[in-house]
């Protein structure tokens, strides 16, 4: 689903040299004595977390910018290397806490690949349903906060209304609203509650109407269009050169989505479109995410239909070396109780090897590289964070931008600072 515009957004490249991530004032274009350096932050300038922007201004015009990160550094990767594979599953969700389910998924997929562990069909389809729910959740947070910071305060309340419905579904399935630890090596932590199907179906019926409401508020709003169209431009060539992925890349005209190009879970068995626009501005990034919410709703609906057919099938692997024994056995079997205790306290061993696994998160390619030395703990864990890569495009997008538009541009990149700093 590629939507083209009439003319290229700009010719050549606007990636700053010699440092691609830092825009410096050009003395040939602006007298340096007229440049004022201002600190934006460290605070939340349309990001989900703490970012500092050092901005050089010539009047109202941004002539230089540097994104300074590190204020939310938590050391998750190194912490995971000190935990067993079993206990490490709780950490990835906290790396990108807005799309928590995706980092949990990618780490579990990496473990299963090293173990060569087969996952039941029911777990595969449920994982896909929950991940698409989180995609909508993440885009709702983006839309509500980005619109809020441009003055459209009502959008924040509308989007968080539907966000709450998604969190209700997570609470029903997992017992908690975020950071669920519901995905684990071998499948799911618990079976799917019966009430999930009807409530998920109701959500799929409601969500398209809600998206229509968002579009009615913003699509023809003159202020929204003036604040987003032609702002924060990034060409396809520059997006590729800067390693962009996800909505930022697809809004620049590049049709790349891992769910289609390198299918995982059961994405090759569902019908959906990948929205692609060629304007490369804040507005097209907004349109990509709006269309993605519609497509995610379609995927969830198909997953629910498939899960209904799989009722009664296993929701996790029966490999007792990796998966906990059924809870009911703990009351009658000493061996099951000991086995449960051993997995939780000592963990399970993963064969020696290394693997990189990537998924298409709401912000693009979210990947994890893990190395096992054959023990119960990972020897190395390294995440490929799409938020970190998105911020690398900040300098290129700020060319010819006014200070009032800086927040709109940063918000359109949709960086999560926990994902950036890790």
N, C-alpha and C positions, 0 to 999 in steps of 0.2 A: 504494500500500500504506500507507494511513493508519490508525494505531492511536490511538483516542481514549481519554481518561480521563474519569471521571465529572464532575468539577467543574473550573472554571478554576483555574489555579495561584495567581493573586492578582488582585484587582480594581484597575483604574486603571493607573498607571505608577509604576515605581520608579527611573526614570532620575534621577540626582541633578541638582539645580539649585543654582547656575547653571552648573556645569561638569559635563557628562554623564559625563566619564571620571574624575572625582574624587569620592569619598565623604568627606564631612567630618563630624565628630562633631556631633550635634545637642544643644546645651546644654539644651534642654527635656526631653530623654530621659535624658541622662547628665551628671553633674557633671564639668566639664572638668578639675577637679583630680584626678579619679580616672582620667583617660585617660593611658595610657603609649604613647609613640610608639616603635616598634621598626623597625629596618631588616632586611628579609629580602633579603639579597644586597648588592651584585650577585653573584648566583650562578645556579644552575640550579634554581629552585623549580618542578619539574615542567614546565619548558619545554625546548625544544631550542635552547639558546643562553643568553646572559647577560641576565637581567632583574633589576631592583631593585624591590622592593615596599616602600613606606613605609606601615606599618600602624599605625593607632591602636587600642589595645586598652582595653577596660573589663573587667578580669578576663580571662576566656577568650573574650570576645565581641569580634568585629571591629566597630568603630563608624566607622572611617574607613580609606580606602585610596587610594593613588595609585601607578600603575604608571609607573616611570621607565625609559625606553628610551634607546638610543643607545650602549650599551657594545659593540655588535658592528657598528657602522657601517663599511661597506667602500667606499662610493662607487661601486657597480657601475654605476648609471645614468649617471653622468658619465663613468666610464671607457669605457662602451660608445659614448658620443658621440665619443670620440677614436679609436675603432677602426673598421675597415671593416665593412660588413655581414657579410662573410665571416668575419672574425675575432671579431666580436661574438657569434656563436652560442655560444661557449664560456662566456660569462659568466652568462646567465640561470639555468642549472642550479645555480649556486652561490648564487643568491639564496635559494631554498628548497631546501636541500640534502637534505631528507628526501623531498620529492617532486620530485626534480631534473628528471625528464623532462617535467613539465607546463610549467615556465617555458621550457624549451628549445622545446617545441612551440608555445607561444603566440607567441613571438618569430618563429619560422620562418613560422607562419601569417600574421603581419602582413607580413613581407617578401613572401610569395607573393601576398598580396592587393594590395599596391602594384604588384608586377610583373605581376599578372594571369596568373600562371604556373599551368598545369594540372599536377596531381600524378598519377602513375600509381596505379591501383587497389591494386596490391600495397603501395605505400608507405603509402597511407591505412589499410589494414587492419592493417599491421604497427605503425604508429604507435598505433593504438587498442589493440592487444594489449599493447604495452609500457607505455602509459599506465595501463591497468588493473592491470598487474603492479605499477606504482609506487604506485597507490592502495592496494593490499593492503599493500605494503611500508610505506607511511606509517602506515596504521592499525595495523599490527603494532608499529611503534615506539611509537605512542601507547599502545596497550593494555599492552605490556610495561612501559613506564616508569611509566605512571599506576598500574597495579596494584602495581608495586614500591614506589612511594612511599606506598602505603596498607598495606603489609605483606605483600602477596601475592608473595613473591619468586620462587616457582616459575613464575609467569606470564611473567616476563622471559625465562627460559631456553626455555620452550615457544615463545613468539612469535619469538624470534631464531633458533630452529631453522628455521622456515619462511621467515623473512626471508633466511636464508643461501641457501635454494634459489632464491629470486627473484634474488639477486645472482649466483648461478651462471648463471642464464639470461642475464642482462645481459652477463656476462663472455664467454659463448659467442658472443653476437651481435656485441658491440662490441669485445671485447678488454679492457675495464675493467669494474669492478663499479659504479662511480658516475660521474656527470658524463661521460656517454658521448660527447657531440657526434655522436650517431648520426643525429639529425634535421638536415637541412640544406635550404636552399631548393631545391625541385625534387623532394625525396623523401628517400632514405636515403643514408647515406655508403657502405654496402656492401650487397651482396645478403645474403639470409637464409641462414645455414648450414643444411644439411639436418638436422643433429641437433636443431635447435631444435624441430621439430614434435613429435617423440616425447617430448622432455624436458618441453615445455610441457604436453603431454597428460597425462603422469604427474603433473605438479604439479596440474593441474585435478582429477585423481582424488583426490589426497591432501588438498588444501586443505579441502574440506567436512568431512572427518573431523577435521582439526586444529581447525577452528572449533567443532565439536561438543565437542572436549576443552576448549577455552577456556570454553565455556558451562557445561560440567559442573562446572568449578572455581568459577566466579563466580556464575552465575545464581541459585542457591539458597543461596549463602554468606551467612550472617546478617551477618557483619561487613561484607562488601562492600555488601549492601543497606542497612545502617544508615549506611554512610559515603557513599552515593551518592543514595539516594532522598530527594526533598524538599530536596536541597542544591543551592545555586547556581541558584535559580530565575530564569527569564527568559521572560516571556510573549511570545506571537506579536507583539503590537503593539509591545512594546519592542524585540524583535529586529529588526523591520522598521525602526523609527525609528532604530536604531543601525547600520543598514546591514549586518546580519549576512547570511551566506550559508553554504552547505555544511551539514555536520552540526549546527552550532549552530542554524541557522535551522530545519532540518527537525525537530530534536528539540523545537522550540517549536510545532510544528503547522503550519508553512508548507510547502506542497508546491511547492518551487521547485528545479529542477535544470536547468542549461543543456543537459545532454545530451538532455533531453526537451523543454524549452521552446524552445530555440534550437539545434537539432541541428547539430553540426559533424562532421568526419570522416565516419564511416558509422554514427553512433549511431541514426539513424532506420531502419536496416536490421538491427538486432539486437534480440532480445527480452530485456528486463530490467525490473525493478521499482525504483521509488524509495522506499526506506523512510522513513516519516514518523511521528513520535510527537508527542504533545501535552503531555507532562509538563513539558518545559522544564527538566529538572534534569540533574545529572551522570549519573544512571542512564540516562535516555533518550538522551543523547548517546553513551553507551557502546553502547546497543542499535542506534542508527542505524549506527554504524561496524561493528558485528558483522554486521548485515544487508547492509551495503554490500560487505563482503568476500565474502559469498556471491554477491551479484549480479555483482560484478566477475569472479569465477571463471566464472560463466555466460557473460559477455561474452568472456572470453579463449578459452573453449572454442569459441565460435562463430567467433571470429577465426581460430583455428588451422584450423578446417574450411574456411573461406573461402580462407585462404592456400594450403592444399594444392591447391585448385582453380586458383590463380593461378600455380603454379610455371611457370617459364619466361618469365613476363611481365616487362617492365622494372620496376626498382625505383627508378628516378630519371628525371627529365625528360631529354630530349635537347637542351635549349636550351644550346648551347655558350657562350653569353654569361654564363651563370650557373653551370652545372654543369661540374665538372672532366671532361676527356676520359677515356675508359676507360684504365686503367693500362697495358694491353698496347700501346696506341698510342704510348706515350712512347718505346718502344724503336725504333720504325720511322718515326715521323712528326715532323719538325722543327716543323711547324705546331702539332701537339698539345702538344709540349713547351713551346713558347713560350706557348701559350694557358694551359697549366697554371701556368706561372710568373707570368703576368700576373694571373690570378685570385687566386692565393695572396698575391702581393706587393702588388698595387694594388687588388684587389677588383673588384666589379662595380658598375655604377651603377644606382640605383633611381629610377624616375620621381618627379618632384616631387609631393608630396601628404601627407596625414595619414590615419591610420587607428587605430581602437581595436578590438582583438580580445580576446575573453574565452573561457576554457574553464572547465570544472568540475573544479577540482583537489581533492585530498583535504580541503583546508581551505575550499573554496568557490570563489567567483568569482575566478580569477586572470587578470588582464587586463594588456595592455600597450598603451600609446599611443605611437605612433612618428610622427615627422615627417621627411620627406625633402626636401632642397632640390635633389634631382637629382644629387647627388654620390655618391661611393663610401662615405661615412660617414653615419650617421643624424644629423640636426640636433638631434633631441630624442628621448629615451627615458624613459618613465615607467611604472612598474609599479603596477597596482592589487593590493596585497598583502593577501590575506584574513587573514593573521596580524595585521597592523596593525589591521584592523577588529575582529577578534575580541577583541583586548585592550581595545578601547573599551568592551566589555561587562563588563569586570572589576568596575567599581564597582557596576553594577546587580545583578550576581550575588552580591555580597558582603553584601547586606542580610540581617540575622539569621543570620549564619554564625559559627561558632566558629573559633578559631584553628587547631584541628586539622583543620578542613575546608577551610581556605584552599587547601592544596596540591591537594586533590581538584578544587576549582572551577577553578583555574588550569590544571591538567592537562586538564580536560574541554574547555577552549577550544582546546587543541592548537596553541598559537602557536609558530612557528619564528622565532627572533629575527633570523636573517639576512634573512628575509622581511620582518620588521618594520622593521629599520633600513636595509637595503639600502645 
